[in-house]
Amino acid sequence: MRKRWISLLVAGLLVGGVLAPASPALAAPTFKVPFPCGQSWSGQTRSNHSPAYAVDFNRTDDLGDPVVASAPGTVDRVTDLGGTSYGKYVRINHGGGYSTYYAHLNGFNVSVGQTVGYGKVLGWVGSTGGSTGPHLHYEQRVNGGDIQVRFNGTLALYWGTKNYTSDNGCSSGGSGSGTVDTSGTPLTVRSGPGTGYASVGTVADGTRVTIACQTSGTTVTGTYGTSSIWDRIGAGRFIADAYVYTGHDGYIPGVPRC
């Protein structure tokens, strides 16, 4: 009887093991290129990189260019390691064991515990830590281990260099509009939200512009007072809100933050 009971118990355990459903694998977030909408960047992978599956991003004169969240999540690390390793870096927890790293930044635009979405500026391209020149070191990880990077579900090039064009934040939230008022002088368009960014053109006085998102940057005194708000009017194109009539004193309701 004892042997028969043990046999039945073992059989039950085996059957239970077969019938018990396995825990479903959590789907990866839809990661996007970690730069603003429309920008093109050269991404390099190499087998001797640390960790191996990280991507190094570059483009001409990229020092100070904005780095954005590649998927929604919560910032769980904003760290400065000084002159070693990642230097200044941000980590985002995307849930399900997935996280992303953004390293060698020259400054931070987020804090620990902050919830971010696509296109949220985390910081700016730098050359901190063990970097030998300005670039973004980017990683995707699951349960702490680095994985091969994918953008919109498509595997990055391993191994070599490839150009990637960002669709990050291209359709997030609503948009606003405004009219440039400079009393006749063309308004300088900058590559980022500040007077220290490169000039990438001008907008004529009286031009009606569509504002995709707004962010803070260099404080400017213009036609409508003093403001640190900057309006993005295209991919890599920012103008000082102090020279734009939007009908609002401050940020435009319903327009997302860059």
Sequence and secondary structure as in RCSB ss.txt:
>XXXX:A:sequence
MRKRWISLLVAGLLVGGVLAPASPALAAPTFKVPFPCGQSWSGQTRSNHSPAYAVDFNRTDDLGDPVVASAPGTV
DRVTDLGGTSYGKYVRINHGGGYSTYYAHLNGFNVSVGQTVGYGKVLGWVGSTGGSTGPHLHYEQRVNGGDIQVR
FNGTLALYWGTKNYTSDNGCSSGGSGSGTVDTSGTPLTVRSGPGTGYASVGTVADGTRVTIACQTSGTTVTGTYG
TSSIWDRIGAGRFIADAYVYTGHDGYIPGVPRC
>XXXX:A:secstr
 HHHHHHHHHHHHHHHHHHS             SS TT EEEEEE TTSSSTT EEEE TT TT EEE SS EEE
EEEEE TTSTT EEEEEEEETTEEEEEEEEEEE   TT EE TT EEEEEB  TT SSSBEEEEEEETTEEE  E
ETTEE  SSEEEEEE  TTTT S  EEEEE  TTS EEEESSSSTTS EEEEE TT EEEE EEEEEEEEEETTE
EEEEEEEEETTEEEEGGGEE SSSSS TT  B 
